[in-house]
């Protein structure tokens, strides 16, 4: 099932049948285009804290059956005692290892693991940096890149509006671009899997750069993400298949 990642923002996590924290952000791999972590916010105002969750913590079948809320397969005790994030610092490899140890997860940059499900093992795992304190250079905040200007070599295509998440393997097969910022009905999809699209980020300039042409973007499927799932008409589904 394909979902809007924005759809999950601010939704409550459901742990042991009760709400416990909310989803405030995601960390994704901007090289392999995979979801690595969900960010949990617990508490309010000055007492709020944040921690990371592996996507393997999601009860995917229950998410598809629910209208709201994000069911998890972990205990409240584990979530409440998870290592917290310092928002002033990037996520370090040391912090990732601390979190993995807390939850008894394997790490996604090593062997096939709970963080990266077996279905996605066609993509090689990342190599561990020589200094374990270093951050993963491809680990990026979803909230950070929303609204980035989408640009190719010749023109501005629009604004980065969303990512499309495939819950079956936690891959991110599409970027959703608002080709008409400020107007409705302008959301178009760019495949992250087509080499000819070649997507990269310029974080200093708040840009997402792509080799996708303006014509290709115009011909790509329009996307209705209003209910959180990717809704397409029959013809759009045929067009989408050609963009995978």
C-alpha positions as CSV (number, residue, x, y, z in Angstrom):
1,X,0.0,0.0,0.0
2,X,1.3,3.4,-1.0
3,X,0.8,6.2,1.6
4,X,1.5,9.9,1.9
5,X,4.2,10.5,4.5
6,X,2.6,13.8,5.5
7,X,-0.5,11.8,6.4
8,X,1.3,10.3,9.4
9,X,2.5,13.5,10.8
10,X,0.9,14.5,14.1
11,X,-0.9,11.1,14.3
12,X,-0.8,9.4,17.7
13,X,1.1,6.2,18.1
14,X,-1.0,3.3,19.5
15,X,0.9,1.2,22.0
16,X,-0.8,-1.6,24.0
17,X,-4.2,-0.2,22.9
18,X,-3.5,3.4,24.1
19,X,-2.2,6.6,22.6
20,X,1.5,7.3,23.5
21,X,3.2,10.2,21.7
22,X,2.8,11.5,18.2
23,X,4.7,11.2,15.0
24,X,6.5,14.5,14.5
25,X,9.0,13.7,11.7
26,X,10.8,11.0,9.7
27,X,14.4,10.3,8.9
28,X,14.9,9.0,5.4
29,X,17.9,7.8,3.3
30,X,18.3,10.2,0.4
31,X,20.6,7.8,-1.5
32,X,18.7,4.5,-1.2
33,X,15.3,6.2,-0.8
34,X,14.1,4.3,2.3
35,X,12.4,5.3,5.5
36,X,14.9,4.7,8.4
37,X,13.1,6.2,11.4
38,X,9.9,7.7,12.7
39,X,10.3,10.5,15.2
40,X,8.2,10.1,18.4
41,X,7.3,13.3,20.3
42,X,6.1,12.7,23.9
43,X,4.9,15.4,26.3
44,X,4.1,19.0,25.6
45,X,6.0,22.3,25.6
46,X,9.1,22.4,27.9
47,X,8.5,18.8,29.0
48,X,8.4,17.4,25.4
49,X,11.0,14.8,24.4
50,X,11.8,13.1,21.1
51,X,13.1,9.6,20.3
52,X,13.4,7.4,17.2
53,X,11.5,4.3,16.1
54,X,12.4,1.8,13.5
55,X,9.7,1.3,10.8
56,X,9.8,-2.4,11.8
57,X,7.8,-1.2,14.9
58,X,4.8,-0.5,12.7
59,X,1.9,-2.9,12.7
60,X,1.3,-2.5,9.0
61,X,-1.8,-4.6,8.6
62,X,-3.5,-2.7,11.4
63,X,-2.5,0.7,9.9
64,X,-4.3,-0.3,6.7
65,X,-7.4,-1.2,8.7
66,X,-7.5,2.0,10.8
67,X,-8.7,5.4,9.8
68,X,-6.3,7.1,12.3
69,X,-3.5,6.3,14.7
70,X,-0.3,4.4,14.1
71,X,-0.3,1.0,15.9
72,X,3.1,-0.2,17.2
73,X,4.4,-3.7,18.2
74,X,6.5,-2.5,21.1
75,X,5.7,-2.0,24.8
76,X,4.9,1.3,26.5
77,X,7.8,0.7,28.8
78,X,10.3,0.4,25.9
79,X,8.9,3.6,24.3
80,X,8.9,5.6,27.5
81,X,12.5,4.7,28.3
82,X,14.0,5.1,24.8
83,X,17.1,7.3,24.4
84,X,16.0,10.8,23.6
85,X,17.3,13.0,20.8
86,X,19.1,16.3,21.1
87,X,17.4,18.4,18.4
88,X,20.4,20.8,18.3
89,X,22.5,18.0,16.9
90,X,22.3,15.7,13.9
91,X,21.6,12.1,14.5
92,X,24.9,10.5,15.1
93,X,25.9,6.9,14.4
94,X,26.5,6.5,18.1
95,X,22.9,7.6,18.9
96,X,21.6,5.1,16.3
97,X,23.6,2.3,18.0
98,X,22.3,3.3,21.4
99,X,18.7,3.2,20.1
100,X,19.2,-0.1,18.4
101,X,20.7,-1.6,21.6
102,X,17.7,-0.3,23.6
103,X,15.2,-2.0,21.4
104,X,17.4,-5.1,20.6
105,X,17.3,-4.2,16.9
106,X,19.9,-5.0,14.3
107,X,21.3,-2.1,12.4
108,X,20.3,-1.2,8.9
109,X,23.9,-0.6,7.8
110,X,24.9,-4.1,8.7
111,X,23.2,-7.5,8.0
112,X,19.5,-7.9,7.0
113,X,17.7,-6.5,10.0
114,X,14.5,-5.5,11.7
115,X,15.1,-1.9,10.6
116,X,15.5,-2.9,6.9
117,X,13.1,-5.8,6.2
118,X,14.1,-8.8,4.2
119,X,11.9,-7.8,1.3
120,X,14.2,-4.8,0.7
121,X,17.5,-6.6,0.6
122,X,18.0,-6.0,-3.1
123,X,19.5,-2.7,-2.0
124,X,23.0,-3.1,-0.4
125,X,23.2,-2.0,3.2
126,X,25.2,1.1,4.0
127,X,28.8,0.9,5.1
128,X,29.5,1.9,8.7
129,X,31.7,5.0,8.9
130,X,35.2,4.5,10.4
131,X,34.3,6.7,13.3
132,X,31.1,5.4,14.9
133,X,30.3,8.9,16.2
134,X,29.9,10.3,12.7
135,X,26.4,10.8,11.4
136,X,25.1,8.9,8.3
137,X,25.6,11.4,5.5
138,X,22.4,10.2,3.8
139,X,20.1,10.4,6.8
140,X,17.8,13.4,6.4
141,X,14.8,14.9,8.0
142,X,11.5,14.8,6.1
143,X,10.2,18.0,7.7
144,X,13.4,19.7,6.7
145,X,12.9,19.2,3.0
146,X,9.2,19.9,2.7
147,X,8.7,23.0,0.6
148,X,12.1,22.8,-1.1
149,X,12.1,24.3,-4.6
150,X,12.1,21.5,-7.2
151,X,14.5,22.4,-10.0
152,X,15.9,20.9,-13.2
153,X,18.7,22.3,-15.3
154,X,16.3,24.6,-17.2
155,X,13.5,25.6,-15.0
156,X,11.7,25.5,-11.6
157,X,9.2,22.6,-11.5
158,X,7.4,23.5,-8.3
159,X,7.8,22.6,-4.6
160,X,8.4,19.4,-2.8
161,X,5.1,18.6,-1.2
162,X,5.3,15.0,0.0
163,X,6.9,11.6,-0.3
164,X,5.1,8.4,-1.1
165,X,5.9,5.6,1.2
166,X,5.5,1.9,0.3
167,X,4.6,0.1,3.6
168,X,5.5,-3.3,2.1
169,X,9.2,-2.6,2.3
170,X,9.5,1.0,3.6
171,X,10.9,2.3,0.3
172,X,10.0,5.8,-1.0
173,X,9.2,5.2,-4.7
174,X,8.0,8.7,-5.4
175,X,8.4,12.4,-4.6
176,X,5.2,14.4,-4.8
177,X,5.8,17.8,-6.4
178,X,3.3,20.7,-6.3
179,X,3.7,21.9,-9.8
180,X,1.3,24.8,-9.1
181,X,2.1,26.1,-5.6
182,X,-0.9,27.8,-4.1
183,X,-3.4,26.1,-6.4
184,X,-5.3,22.8,-6.0
185,X,-4.8,19.8,-8.1
186,X,-1.2,20.4,-9.0
187,X,0.5,17.4,-7.3
188,X,2.6,15.3,-9.7
189,X,4.8,12.3,-9.0
190,X,8.5,11.9,-9.8
191,X,9.9,8.4,-9.5
192,X,12.9,8.0,-7.3
193,X,13.8,4.7,-9.0
194,X,14.4,5.9,-12.6
195,X,18.1,6.7,-13.1
196,X,17.2,9.3,-15.7
197,X,15.4,11.4,-13.0
198,X,18.6,11.5,-10.9
199,X,17.5,13.3,-7.7
200,X,19.7,15.0,-5.2
201,X,19.3,17.7,-2.6
202,X,21.0,21.1,-2.2
203,X,20.4,21.7,1.5
204,X,22.2,25.0,1.6
205,X,19.9,26.4,-1.1
206,X,16.8,24.5,0.0
207,X,16.4,22.8,-3.4
208,X,15.7,19.4,-4.7
209,X,17.5,18.9,-8.0
210,X,16.4,16.4,-10.7
211,X,17.1,15.6,-14.3
212,X,13.3,15.0,-14.8
213,X,12.2,17.2,-17.6
214,X,9.3,19.6,-17.4
215,X,7.5,17.6,-20.1
216,X,8.0,14.4,-18.2
217,X,6.6,15.9,-15.0
218,X,3.6,17.3,-16.9
219,X,2.9,13.8,-18.3
220,X,3.4,12.1,-14.9
221,X,0.4,10.9,-12.9
222,X,-1.5,13.5,-10.8
223,X,-2.0,12.3,-7.2
224,X,-4.9,12.6,-4.8
225,X,-3.4,12.3,-1.3
226,X,-6.4,13.7,0.6
227,X,-7.1,10.5,2.5
228,X,-3.5,9.6,3.1
229,X,-3.4,6.8,0.5
230,X,-2.3,7.3,-3.0
231,X,-5.6,7.4,-5.0
232,X,-5.4,7.1,-8.8
233,X,-7.8,6.5,-11.6
234,X,-7.5,3.5,-14.0
235,X,-5.6,5.5,-16.7
236,X,-3.4,7.1,-14.0
237,X,-2.5,3.6,-12.7
238,X,-1.3,2.7,-16.2
239,X,0.7,5.8,-16.4
240,X,2.1,5.3,-13.0
241,X,3.4,1.8,-14.0
242,X,5.5,3.4,-16.6
243,X,7.1,5.6,-14.0
244,X,8.1,2.9,-11.6
